[in-house]
Amino acid sequence: MKIFILLVLFYIGYSGNNGQECYCNQLLTEADCLMSQLQCSWNSFKQQCKYETTIYQPQSIIREYCNQFSNDTCNKLKPCESCVSNGPCQLRYGSCSHFTGCTAFVEKDNSKCQQISERCITDGVQCVEIGICDSYKTEIACQQDMNHKWCFWDKNTSKCRYPEKCEELPKTFYQDSQCKSQISDCESSQQGGCQDQTIIYSVSTTSNTSSTTTTQTTTTTTSYNASPSLNQCKDFTLESECIKNLEGSPCYWNENSCKDKVCSIAPKNFKTNKICQNFLSFCITMKEGGCMNNGTCQVANTLEACAKDIFGVDCVWTANGGCIYKNCSLAPTTITSNQDCDSFIKDVCVVKEGGGCRNKECEDLYGSSHVSCWTQKSGCTVGLNSKCAKIKNCEDTTLKGACMEGLNGPCLWIFNQFSNEQPQGKCYSYNSCQSIQWNTDQQCKQVSPFCTTDGTKCIPITQCSETNTNGGCVNGNDGQCIQTVMALNNTQTVCKKFDTCSSAYYLKHEECQNANKNCTTNGLTGCISLFDCSAYKTKESCKINSEKYSCFWNEIQQICRDSICSDYNFNTHQQCNLVVINVKDKCTSDGEQCLVISSCTTYKSKLVCNNAQATEGTCIWSELESQCKVKQCSDISAQNLANCSLELGSCTFDGTKCIQWQLCSNYQTKVACNTMGLDGICFWSKSGSCSLMTSCKSATDDEQACRQANQKCNWLSSGSCEDHQCDSYYKQHGTCTNLQNWNGQSQIICQEKSGNCNYVDPMTLNQKDCYKVSNYWYTWNPTTSKCAICNPQIKPSNNTNGTNTSKNSNNTNSTTGNDNTNSTNSTDSSETLTNQESTSSSFFITYFMLFILIVFI
């Protein structure tokens, strides 16, 4: 009964989703709203977060993508508000996703295109990518190129080009620098815009009737202010005035005069860094006394000055009398531990073989995510076994978690369901749709709904009328497209916006389907819309109906009708089950022909009974009763755990025979008890009974049960079963994640820092960490400037999470801390639904059942 087990899995998976996650209307900031796992959107006018049914892409996919970049590449905590200017991101419908291409979006306003991506401007109809001037097709787009050089629209040729004359530069220019930045020989004009640079020639003249002679040389006029400032340090004559000059720089009174305060005028009796830095913070002492500007370590010429460079990096004085940067190789070989190397240079060195220190490499670091590794050391990403690794080219990256940033730029992990090469997905170097070399629209749509193909590579969608006919004519930014020929029997193909199927002139069903998926042919004049099967009058039309279910052509009666299962001669259930005949009936096989799936009792022959699947699951033929009946656990031939679960998903093993899955309390043997119950993980007590596991301590006498519950429990070498703490879970599973208690009503919040996983009080989280680190249970309250829980619940009993070990008192108190938070914020969430509950051990049941399905089915 595989259907049964799938239903149980669905129920368990659903019940396992606790009701603690914040609802849209509880999220109080735009950043939290846009990062939600739910379909939330932010109303900027009302400053509210609401549930949105029209969001184009799932928020979980968007969140996963936006979080993958490090802060210096894309600000993952403010989705796309800053990353539109760098990295392959775009902001659309209030959501951040990977950049696809500008032409995918219909916008007539430049500012709206820029909000999507700073790579985009409008051409008056749709967004286009900023490029060279010659690439722009309209006067509206003909503004600037990608290097901020201005363009000129030539009305004579109706083309965009670069300006060739000063007069062709924008009339909005009013400064010489603006003009010269475009054409070096231009200057600003008094009427606005630019003109050729003016050179003024002066003439030398002599008058005989007067003694006055005027002489000038040929020159270009230059204007300047010859009056010196009256507010420089040297202009002050009183010590009381000698504080700051007009620009705010400090002055210094020395030898009865006021001077600019610089390191070089410090008295020669200043002979320590402390004194020099009290004089000016960027000064260091000199060998001969006095001060000088700090710079690199090599600037220092005395041991006293050789402490830190201008940026605070450690320096060290060498035996040769020089100052150099402190590095790990300088550590003495007497250092033999990582702790001592870390003391030598914090977070930089590790011990090397034979003593001494070396620089930390990525492989020396621990981290379970790209961000955690990158923040420890630039150039590192996540590797195997929770260790970090050096980043590679995107194409050489085999871990999805590491497919974020490569040596060759941003990366994107994409699943290609049309390839058997890497069905689990592959890492690609990604900058836009055009980065992916796929040749069908279906493939490119896996990258983004805004991508299609040009027959060679993926490209961003554009208007239907501008779309190619090499496989990209499916949908444009103006709606559905249709590919057709100019007329019946014509060979010239065009793409245009879809109005009706009759605008396509094809005589084959497949051609009409290629033109538009809602079309077939009438076999005479061209394409028609899909209808009921009975409406088709030709065999060529009789393929599928308007609901995409199969049609069947009766050669004798020359009519088209709906398909039935017996129209298909397939010999396996899997083949027949793929046949789609209508919304309610499914097909199976009797070994020779397809038939409608029914109940076991309706199958009247042994052939049908032993081959066909039934609505109840698997059937078996009873020789004694000469009838077909539902297969039971007792009918399984080989009685062991593997076969019990393999033949019937609703069966388990009690040590001697196959039995039906039951509640824990109904199992009579330890073998059955340790295979899982319908109500959760079971444990076998010393008294010889089986019970539902509701805490880790309850499995202290059953190591197998404790290990089954390894998502919550940790089996200690001392022989006891204890609740996981942040660090123990991290060591066992390699992931730093929040730990929920058994009833799902509270959690220990864990955060990874510097390769360690530790408890953190959610009330102390800052705005950028509050929502995500709390696993979406908390949101940032801008009124109180605190991290607040969204769904206050009734306080759990005192023994909830009570098995936390004393070695981590913070973790022990985490439940109480959460409960206090619940109480504190209860008034802020009065409208929150609190009636969603989860079963005690649903998480573990899911994992165990998945194990059974994967291994045995």
C-alpha positions in Angstrom: 0.0 0.0 0.0 2.4 2.6 -1.2 -0.5 5.1 -1.5 -1.2 4.7 2.2 2.4 5.4 3.2 2.5 8.5 1.0 -0.7 9.7 2.6 0.9 9.2 6.0 4.0 11.1 4.9 1.9 13.9 3.6 -0.1 14.2 6.9 3.1 14.0 9.0 4.9 16.5 6.8 1.9 18.9 7.1 1.5 18.4 10.8 5.2 19.0 11.3 5.0 22.5 10.0 4.5 24.3 13.3 2.2 27.3 13.6 5.0 29.5 15.0 6.2 31.2 11.8 5.2 34.8 11.5 2.2 35.5 9.3 2.4 38.3 6.7 0.3 40.8 8.7 2.6 40.3 11.7 5.8 41.4 9.9 6.5 45.0 10.7 9.4 45.9 8.4 9.7 45.7 4.6 12.9 43.6 4.8 11.2 40.9 6.9 8.1 41.0 4.6 10.1 40.4 1.4 12.2 37.6 3.0 9.1 35.6 4.2 8.6 32.0 3.2 5.0 32.9 2.7 3.6 34.8 -0.3 3.9 38.2 1.4 4.2 41.7 -0.3 4.8 45.1 1.2 2.3 47.9 0.8 4.5 51.0 0.7 1.5 53.4 1.1 0.1 51.7 4.2 3.5 50.5 5.4 2.0 47.1 5.9 2.9 43.5 5.0 0.1 41.5 3.5 -0.6 38.1 1.9 -0.2 38.3 -1.9 -1.8 35.7 -4.2 -0.2 37.1 -7.4 3.5 36.9 -6.6 5.1 35.5 -9.7 7.9 33.4 -8.1 7.8 31.5 -4.8 9.3 33.6 -2.0 11.4 30.7 -0.8 13.2 30.5 -4.2 13.7 34.3 -4.2 15.0 34.2 -0.6 17.4 31.3 -1.3 18.9 33.2 -4.2 19.2 36.6 -2.5 20.8 35.2 0.6 23.5 33.4 -1.3 25.8 36.4 -2.0 28.2 37.9 0.5 27.5 41.4 1.8 30.0 43.0 -0.4 28.4 41.6 -3.5 24.8 41.8 -2.7 23.1 43.0 0.5 21.2 39.8 1.4 19.5 41.4 4.4 17.8 44.2 2.3 16.6 42.2 -0.7 17.7 43.9 -3.8 17.4 47.4 -2.5 21.2 47.8 -3.0 22.1 44.8 -5.1 20.4 46.2 -8.2 23.6 48.1 -8.8 25.9 45.1 -8.6 25.6 41.4 -9.3 23.0 39.6 -11.4 19.9 40.7 -9.4 16.7 42.4 -10.3 13.8 43.8 -8.2 10.4 43.0 -9.5 6.9 42.8 -7.9 8.6 43.6 -4.6 10.9 40.6 -4.8 14.5 40.1 -5.6 15.6 37.4 -8.0 18.5 36.7 -10.4 18.8 39.2 -13.3 17.3 37.8 -16.5 17.5 40.8 -18.9 15.9 44.1 -19.3 13.6 43.4 -22.2 11.5 41.1 -20.1 9.8 44.1 -18.5 7.3 46.6 -20.1 8.0 50.0 -18.6 7.7 53.4 -20.2 9.5 55.3 -17.4 13.3 55.3 -16.9 13.0 55.3 -13.1 10.9 52.2 -13.1 13.4 50.3 -15.3 16.2 51.5 -13.0 14.3 50.2 -9.9 14.3 46.8 -11.6 18.0 47.0 -12.3 20.5 49.8 -12.8 21.5 48.0 -15.9 18.1 49.0 -17.5 16.6 52.1 -19.1 13.4 52.4 -21.2 13.0 52.8 -24.9 9.5 54.1 -24.5 7.8 50.7 -24.6 10.0 48.3 -22.7 13.2 48.2 -20.7 16.4 47.7 -22.6 19.9 47.1 -21.3 22.3 50.1 -21.2 24.9 49.5 -23.9 26.7 51.5 -26.6 24.9 54.4 -28.2 24.7 52.6 -31.6 22.6 49.8 -29.9 19.7 52.0 -29.0 16.7 51.9 -31.4 14.6 54.8 -30.2 15.2 58.5 -29.3 14.0 58.0 -25.8 16.7 55.4 -25.1 19.3 57.4 -26.8 20.7 59.1 -23.7 24.0 57.6 -22.3 26.1 54.5 -22.9 27.4 52.1 -20.2 30.4 54.4 -19.5 28.2 57.5 -19.0 29.2 58.9 -22.3 26.3 60.9 -23.8 24.5 59.8 -27.1 23.0 61.9 -29.9 19.9 61.1 -31.9 20.5 61.9 -35.5 17.1 62.9 -36.9 18.4 62.7 -40.5 19.1 59.0 -40.2 16.8 58.2 -37.2 19.7 56.5 -35.5 21.5 56.9 -32.2 25.2 57.6 -32.3 28.0 59.3 -30.3 28.2 63.2 -30.6 30.7 64.4 -33.1 30.3 68.2 -32.5 30.1 70.3 -29.4 26.6 71.5 -30.4 25.4 67.9 -30.3 25.9 67.5 -26.6 22.9 67.9 -24.3 21.5 71.4 -23.8 21.3 70.8 -20.1 25.1 71.1 -19.8 26.1 74.4 -18.1 29.7 73.7 -16.9 32.9 73.5 -18.8 33.8 70.2 -17.0 30.6 68.6 -18.3 31.4 69.5 -21.9 35.1 68.5 -21.7 34.2 65.2 -20.1 32.5 64.3 -23.4 34.6 66.2 -26.0 37.9 67.7 -24.8 37.7 70.8 -27.1 34.3 71.9 -25.9 33.2 74.4 -23.3 29.9 75.5 -21.9 27.7 78.0 -23.7 25.9 80.9 -22.0 22.7 79.7 -23.8 23.1 76.2 -22.3 24.8 73.2 -23.9 28.3 73.2 -25.3 30.3 75.1 -27.9 33.8 75.0 -29.4 36.4 76.2 -26.9 37.0 80.0 -27.2 40.6 81.3 -27.5 41.0 85.0 -26.8 43.8 86.7 -28.7 45.1 90.1 -27.3 46.8 92.7 -29.6 49.8 94.8 -28.7 49.4 98.5 -29.8 51.6 101.6 -29.4 50.3 105.2 -29.6 52.6 108.0 -30.8 50.4 110.7 -29.5 50.7 109.6 -25.9 53.3 108.1 -23.7 51.0 105.1 -22.9 51.8 101.8 -24.4 49.5 98.8 -24.0 51.2 95.4 -24.5 49.4 92.0 -24.3 50.5 88.5 -25.4 48.3 86.0 -27.2 46.7 83.9 -24.5 43.7 81.9 -23.4 41.9 83.8 -20.6 41.9 82.2 -17.2 40.1 83.6 -14.2 41.4 83.3 -10.6 41.2 84.9 -7.3 44.5 86.6 -6.5 43.5 87.5 -2.9 45.1 85.2 -0.3 42.9 83.8 2.4 42.9 85.8 5.6 42.1 82.7 7.7 45.1 80.4 7.3 46.9 79.3 10.4 49.9 81.6 9.6 47.6 84.6 9.5 46.7 84.3 13.3 48.9 86.5 15.4 47.6 85.6 18.9 48.0 82.2 20.6 44.3 82.4 21.6 43.3 82.5 17.9 45.6 79.7 16.9 43.1 76.8 17.0 41.7 75.9 13.6 41.9 77.5 10.1 38.9 78.3 7.9 38.8 74.7 6.6 38.7 73.3 10.1 42.2 71.9 10.1 44.1 72.3 13.4 46.7 74.9 14.1 49.6 74.8 16.5 51.4 77.7 18.3 55.1 77.2 18.1 58.0 79.7 18.6 55.6 82.7 18.8 53.9 82.0 15.5 50.8 80.0 14.4 51.5 77.1 12.0 49.5 74.3 10.4 49.5 71.4 12.9 51.3 68.6 11.1 53.5 65.7 12.5 56.7 67.2 11.2 56.6 70.3 13.5 56.2 68.3 16.7 59.0 69.1 19.2 62.1 66.9 19.1 61.6 65.8 22.7 58.6 63.8 21.6 60.1 60.3 21.7 57.2 57.9 22.1 54.3 56.8 19.9 51.9 57.7 22.7 53.1 61.3 22.9 53.1 61.6 19.1 49.6 60.2 18.8 48.4 62.6 21.4 49.8 65.3 19.2 48.0 63.9 16.1 46.4 60.5 16.0 48.2 59.6 12.7 51.7 60.4 14.0 54.5 58.1 15.1 57.8 58.9 16.7 61.1 59.1 14.8 64.6 57.7 15.5 66.0 61.2 16.1 63.0 62.4 18.1 60.0 64.3 17.0 57.1 62.9 14.9 56.2 61.9 11.3 53.2 60.6 9.5 52.4 57.0 10.0 52.0 54.9 6.8 53.0 51.3 6.0 55.1 49.4 8.5 58.2 50.1 6.5 57.9 53.9 7.3 58.8 53.4 10.9 62.6 53.8 11.6 62.7 52.9 15.3 61.5 50.1 17.5 59.2 52.4 19.4 57.4 53.4 16.2 57.1 49.9 14.9 53.7 48.9 16.4 50.9 49.3 13.9 50.5 50.8 10.4 48.1 53.6 9.6 45.3 51.1 9.3 46.0 49.3 12.6 47.7 46.3 11.1 50.4 44.8 13.4 54.1 45.5 12.6 57.2 43.8 13.9 60.8 45.0 14.3 63.4 42.7 12.7 66.9 41.7 13.8 68.2 43.7 10.9 66.8 46.9 12.3 63.8 47.3 10.0 60.0 47.4 10.5 57.9 44.9 8.5 54.4 43.6 8.7 53.8 40.9 11.2 53.1 37.5 9.6 52.6 33.9 10.7 56.0 32.8 9.4 57.7 35.0 11.9 56.3 33.0 14.9 59.0 31.1 16.8 59.1 27.3 16.4 58.5 27.0 20.2 54.8 27.6 19.4 53.1 24.2 19.1 49.4 24.9 19.5 46.6 26.6 17.5 45.8 28.6 20.6 49.3 30.1 20.8 49.3 30.9 17.0 45.9 32.6 17.4 47.4 34.7 20.2 50.4 35.6 17.9 48.0 37.0 15.2 44.3 36.8 16.0 42.2 34.7 13.5 45.0 34.5 11.0 47.5 31.8 12.0 47.4 28.1 12.8 50.2 25.9 14.0 52.4 24.2 11.4 54.1 20.8 11.5 57.3 21.0 13.5 56.3 24.1 15.4 55.7 27.7 14.5 52.7 29.1 12.6 51.4 29.4 9.1 48.5 31.3 7.5 45.1 29.8 7.9 43.8 28.3 4.7 40.1 27.7 3.8 40.5 24.0 4.7 41.4 25.0 8.3 38.1 26.7 8.8 34.7 25.2 9.8 31.4 26.5 8.4 28.1 25.1 7.1 27.3 27.8 4.6 29.0 30.0 2.0 28.5 33.1 4.0 29.9 31.6 7.2 33.1 30.5 5.4 33.4 33.7 3.4 33.1 36.0 6.5 35.9 34.0 8.2 38.3 34.3 5.2 37.7 36.0 1.8 37.8 33.5 -1.0 36.4 30.6 1.0 33.1 28.8 0.6 31.5 25.7 2.1 33.0 22.3 1.6 32.4 18.8 2.6 31.9 17.7 6.2 31.1 21.2 7.4 34.6 22.4 6.5 35.4 25.4 4.3 37.1 25.1 0.9 38.6 27.5 -1.6 36.2 28.9 -4.2 36.5 27.5 -7.7 35.2 28.5 -11.0 31.4 28.1 -11.0 31.5 25.2 -13.5 33.9 23.2 -11.2 31.7 23.6 -8.2 29.8 20.5 -7.3 28.1 21.5 -4.0 24.9 23.5 -4.3 25.8 25.4 -1.1 29.1 26.5 -2.6 27.5 27.7 -5.9 27.4 31.3 -4.9 30.5 33.1 -6.0 33.2 31.6 -8.2 36.6 32.7 -9.3 34.9 33.7 -12.6 32.1 35.7 -11.0 28.6 35.1 -9.6 27.2 31.5 -9.9 23.7 30.1 -10.0 22.6 26.5 -9.3 20.0 25.3 -11.8 18.1 22.1 -12.1 17.7 20.8 -15.7 14.9 18.3 -15.7 15.5 17.7 -19.4 19.0 16.3 -18.9 20.1 13.0 -17.4 23.6 14.3 -17.0 23.1 16.0 -13.6 19.4 15.7 -12.6 20.2 17.0 -9.1 21.3 20.3 -10.6 24.5 22.0 -11.7 26.5 25.2 -11.0 26.7 27.7 -13.8 28.5 31.0 -14.2 25.6 33.4 -14.4 25.1 37.1 -15.3 21.8 37.0 -17.1 19.6 34.6 -19.2 22.3 34.7 -21.9 24.8 33.0 -19.7 23.1 29.7 -20.2 23.6 27.8 -23.4 20.2 26.0 -23.8 18.2 25.8 -27.0 14.6 25.3 -26.0 12.1 27.5 -24.2 11.3 24.8 -21.7 14.9 24.5 -20.7 15.4 28.2 -20.4 12.2 28.6 -18.3 14.0 26.6 -15.7 16.3 29.5 -15.3 13.5 32.1 -15.0 10.0 32.6 -16.4 11.5 35.7 -18.0 13.9 33.7 -20.1 13.4 32.0 -23.5 15.8 30.8 -26.2 17.1 32.0 -29.6 17.8 28.4 -30.6 21.4 28.5 -29.3 21.3 30.1 -25.9 18.8 31.5 -23.4 17.8 35.2 -23.8 15.4 37.5 -21.9 11.9 37.6 -23.3 10.9 40.8 -25.3 7.8 41.8 -27.2 6.3 39.0 -29.3 6.8 41.0 -32.5 10.6 41.2 -31.8 10.9 37.5 -30.7 12.8 35.0 -32.8 11.2 32.0 -34.4 14.0 29.6 -33.4 12.1 28.3 -30.4 11.6 31.5 -28.4 8.1 32.4 -29.7 6.2 31.2 -26.6 5.5 34.2 -24.4 6.7 37.8 -24.6 6.5 40.7 -22.2 3.2 41.7 -23.8 1.6 38.3 -23.3 1.3 34.9 -25.1 2.9 34.7 -28.5 2.1 32.6 -31.6 4.5 31.5 -34.3 3.0 31.2 -37.8 3.7 31.7 -41.5 2.6 34.6 -43.5 0.0 32.5 -45.3 -1.1 28.9 -46.0 1.8 27.0 -47.6 4.1 29.9 -47.1 7.5 29.2 -45.5 8.4 32.6 -44.0 7.8 32.4 -40.2 7.0 35.3 -37.9 6.2 35.7 -34.2 3.3 37.9 -33.1 1.1 38.4 -30.1 -1.5 35.6 -29.7 -5.0 36.6 -30.5 -6.7 33.5 -31.9 -5.4 30.2 -33.2 -6.8 31.0 -36.7 -4.0 33.4 -37.3 -1.6 30.5 -37.6 -1.7 28.6 -40.9 -0.6 25.0 -40.3 -2.2 21.7 -41.3 -0.6 19.5 -38.7 -1.5 19.2 -35.0 2.2 19.3 -33.9 2.8 22.5 -35.9 -0.2 24.2 -34.4 1.0 23.1 -30.9 4.4 24.6 -31.6 2.6 27.8 -32.6 0.6 27.9 -29.4 -0.2 25.1 -26.8 -3.9 26.0 -27.0 -4.2 25.2 -30.7 -4.7 22.2 -33.0 -5.4 22.1 -36.7 -8.6 21.6 -38.7 -6.6 19.9 -41.4 -8.0 22.2 -44.0 -7.3 25.9 -43.6 -5.0 26.2 -40.6 -5.1 26.2 -36.8 -8.1 26.2 -34.5 -8.6 26.4 -30.8 -8.8 23.2 -28.7 -12.4 22.0 -28.2 -14.1 18.9 -26.9 -13.0 15.7 -28.7 -16.4 15.3 -30.2 -16.2 18.7 -32.0 -13.2 17.6 -34.1 -14.1 16.5 -37.7 -10.7 15.2 -38.9 -8.3 12.6 -37.7 -5.5 15.2 -37.7 -7.5 17.4 -35.2 -8.3 14.4 -32.9 -5.4 14.6 -30.5 -6.2 16.4 -27.3 -9.2 18.4 -26.0 -9.4 21.8 -24.4 -8.5 20.3 -21.0 -5.4 18.6 -22.6 -6.9 15.1 -22.1 -6.4 12.5 -24.9 -8.8 12.0 -27.8 -9.3 8.8 -29.8 -10.2 8.6 -33.5 -12.7 5.8 -34.4 -11.6 4.6 -37.9 -14.9 2.8 -38.5 -17.3 5.5 -37.5 -14.9 8.3 -38.6 -15.6 10.2 -35.4 -13.5 11.6 -32.6 -14.3 10.8 -28.9 -12.7 11.0 -25.5 -10.1 8.3 -24.9 -10.7 5.4 -22.5 -8.0 3.3 -20.8 -8.7 0.2 -23.1 -7.6 2.3 -26.2 -4.0 1.7 -25.1 -2.1 -1.6 -25.2 0.6 -1.2 -22.5 1.8 -4.0 -20.4 2.9 -2.3 -17.2 1.1 -0.2 -14.6 3.7 2.6 -14.9 3.0 3.0 -18.7 -0.7 3.0 -18.4 -0.7 5.3 -15.4 1.0 8.0 -17.6 -2.1 8.0 -19.9 -4.3 11.0 -19.1 -7.9 10.3 -20.1 -9.9 12.5 -17.8 -9.8 14.3 -14.5 -11.1 11.4 -12.4 -10.1 8.1 -14.0 -6.6 6.7 -13.9 -5.3 3.7 -15.8 -3.4 0.6 -14.8 -2.5 -2.6 -16.8 -3.6 -6.2 -16.7 -0.3 -7.1 -18.3 -1.5 -6.7 -21.8 -3.9 -3.8 -22.0 -4.8 -0.7 -20.0 -7.9 -0.6 -17.8 -9.4 1.8 -15.3 -8.1 1.5 -11.8 -10.8 0.0 -9.6 -11.1 -1.9 -6.3 -9.6 -5.4 -5.9 -13.0 -7.1 -5.7 -13.9 -5.9 -9.2 -11.0 -7.7 -10.8 -12.3 -11.1 -11.9 -9.3 -12.8 -13.3 -6.0 -13.9 -11.7 -4.1 -12.1 -14.6 -5.7 -8.7 -13.8 -5.5 -9.2 -10.0 -1.8 -9.9 -9.9 -0.8 -7.2 -12.4 -3.1 -4.3 -11.9 -3.0 -1.7 -9.1 -6.3 -1.0 -7.3 -7.7 2.0 -5.5 -6.8 0.3 -2.2 -3.2 -0.4 -3.4 -1.8 -3.9 -4.2 -4.1 -6.9 -4.8 -3.5 -10.6 -4.4 -5.4 -13.6 -5.9 -6.8 -16.0 -3.4 -6.7 -19.6 -4.9 -8.8 -20.8 -2.0 -11.6 -18.3 -2.5 -11.0 -17.9 -6.3 -11.3 -14.1 -6.0 -9.2 -11.0 -5.9 -8.7 -9.3 -2.5 -6.6 -6.6 -0.9 -3.1 -7.8 -0.1 -2.5 -7.9 3.7 0.7 -7.9 5.7 0.2 -11.6 6.4 0.2 -12.3 2.6 3.8 -11.2 2.2 6.0 -14.1 1.3 9.4 -13.4 2.8 8.9 -12.2 6.4 11.6 -9.6 7.2 11.8 -5.9 7.7 13.0 -5.2 4.1 10.3 -7.2 2.4 7.6 -6.1 4.8 8.1 -2.5 3.9 9.0 -3.2 0.3 5.9 -5.1 -0.6 3.5 -3.1 1.4 4.3 0.4 2.7 1.8 0.0 5.6 3.6 -3.0 7.0 6.5 -3.4 9.5 8.2 -6.3 11.1 7.9 -7.6 14.7 10.8 -10.0 14.6 9.0 -13.0 13.3 6.3 -11.8 10.9 5.0 -8.8 9.0 2.4 -6.8 10.9 0.4 -3.6 10.3 1.9 -0.3 11.4 0.4 0.6 14.7 0.5 3.0 17.6 3.6 2.6 19.7 1.6 1.3 22.7 0.2 -1.6 20.6 3.6 -3.1 19.7 4.4 -6.3 21.6 8.1 -6.7 20.7 11.2 -4.5 20.8 11.9 -5.2 17.1 8.5 -3.8 16.1 8.9 -1.0 18.7 12.1 0.2 17.1 10.7 0.4 13.6 8.5 3.4 14.4 4.9 3.8 15.3 2.1 5.7 13.5 2.2 8.3 16.3 5.9 8.8 16.3 9.2 7.3 17.5 8.7 4.5 20.0 11.0 3.4 22.8 11.2 0.0 24.6 11.2 0.3 28.4 12.9 -2.0 31.0 9.4 -3.2 32.0 9.0 -4.7 28.5 6.5 -2.3 27.0 6.5 0.0 24.0 5.6 3.7 24.4 5.6 6.9 22.4 8.8 8.9 22.9 7.9 12.4 24.2 11.4 13.4 25.5 15.0 12.4 25.1 15.3 11.2 28.7 12.5 8.6 28.1 14.9 6.7 25.8 17.7 6.5 28.2 17.2 2.7 28.3 16.9 2.4 24.5 19.9 3.5 22.6 18.3 2.6 19.2 15.3 4.8 19.9 17.6 7.7 21.0 19.6 7.4 17.8 16.5 7.3 15.7 15.5 10.7 17.3 18.9 12.2 16.5 17.3 15.4 15.2 16.4 16.2 18.9 18.5 13.8 20.9 22.1 13.0 21.5 23.3 9.6 22.8 26.2 10.1 25.2 29.0 7.6 25.8 28.0 7.5 29.4 24.8 5.7 28.3 22.2 8.4 28.6 19.9 10.1 26.0 20.0 13.9 26.3 18.5 16.9 24.4 20.7 18.3 21.7 22.4 21.6 22.4 23.5 23.9 19.6 27.1 22.7 19.7 26.2 18.9 19.9 23.8 19.1 17.0 26.4 21.0 14.9 29.0 18.4 15.6 26.7 15.5 14.7 24.9 17.0 11.7 27.3 19.7 10.5 24.5 22.3 10.4 23.8 25.1 12.9 20.0 25.2 13.1 17.4 26.2 15.7 16.2 23.3 18.0 12.5 23.0 18.7 11.1 21.3 21.7 9.0 18.2 21.5 5.6 19.9 21.2 6.9 22.6 18.8 5.9 25.4 21.0 9.4 26.8 21.8 12.9 26.6 20.4 16.5 27.1 21.3 17.9 29.6 18.8 21.4 28.8 17.5 23.7 31.0 15.5 26.9 30.2 13.7 29.9 32.5 14.2 33.5 31.9 13.4 32.9 28.2 12.8 31.1 27.6 16.1 27.4 27.1 16.8 26.1 28.7 20.0 22.9 29.6 21.7 21.7 33.2 21.2 18.9 35.0 23.1 16.4 36.1 20.4 15.7 39.3 22.3 19.3 40.4 21.7 19.2 39.9 17.9 19.7 43.0 15.9 17.4 44.1 13.0 19.3 42.3 10.3 19.4 38.9 12.1 16.1 39.0 14.0 13.7 37.5 11.4 16.0 34.9 9.7 18.1 33.7 12.6 15.0 33.1 14.7 13.8 30.8 11.9 11.0 33.3 11.0 9.4 33.1 14.4 10.4 36.7 15.3 10.1 40.0 13.5 11.8 43.4 14.1 9.5 45.9 15.9 10.6 49.3 14.7 8.5 51.0 17.4 10.4 49.3 20.3 13.6 48.6 18.3 13.5 45.1 19.6 13.2 41.6 18.2 9.7 40.3 19.1 8.0 37.0 18.7 5.0 36.8 16.4 2.9 34.0 17.8 2.8 33.9 21.7 1.7 30.5 22.9 0.7 29.0 26.2 3.8 28.4 28.3 5.0 24.8 28.0 5.3 22.7 31.2 8.5 23.1 33.2 10.0 19.8 31.9 9.8 21.0 28.3 13.4 20.9 27.1 14.2 20.1 30.7 16.9 17.6 29.8 19.3 20.3 28.7 22.6 19.6 30.4 24.0 21.9 33.0 27.2 22.5 31.0 25.4 25.1 29.0 23.2 27.2 31.3 22.2 29.6 28.5 20.7 26.7 26.5 19.0 25.4 29.5 17.2 28.7 30.0 16.3 29.2 26.3 12.8 27.9 26.6 12.1 30.2 29.6 13.5 33.1 27.7 11.2 32.4 24.8 8.2 32.2 27.1 9.0 35.5 28.6 9.2 36.9 25.1 5.9 35.4 24.4 4.4 37.1 27.4 6.0 40.5 26.6 4.8 40.6 23.1 1.4 39.1 23.5 -0.4 42.4 23.0 1.4 43.0 19.7 0.0 39.8 18.2 -3.6 39.6 19.5 -4.9 38.8 16.0 -2.5 35.9 15.5 -3.9 32.4 15.1 -2.6 30.1 17.8 -4.5 26.9 17.1 -2.0 25.3 14.8 -0.3 22.3 16.6 2.1 19.7 15.5 2.4 16.1 16.5 5.1 15.3 19.0 7.4 13.3 16.7 6.3 14.0 13.2 9.7 15.2 12.1 11.3 11.9 13.0 8.5 9.9 11.4 9.0 11.7 8.2 12.7 10.9 8.2 12.2 7.2 9.0 9.5 6.7 6.4 11.6 8.4 3.8 14.4 6.1 4.7 12.1 3.1 4.2 10.8 4.4 0.9 14.2 5.3 -0.5 16.0 2.1 0.6 13.3 -0.5 0.0 10.8 0.7 -2.5 
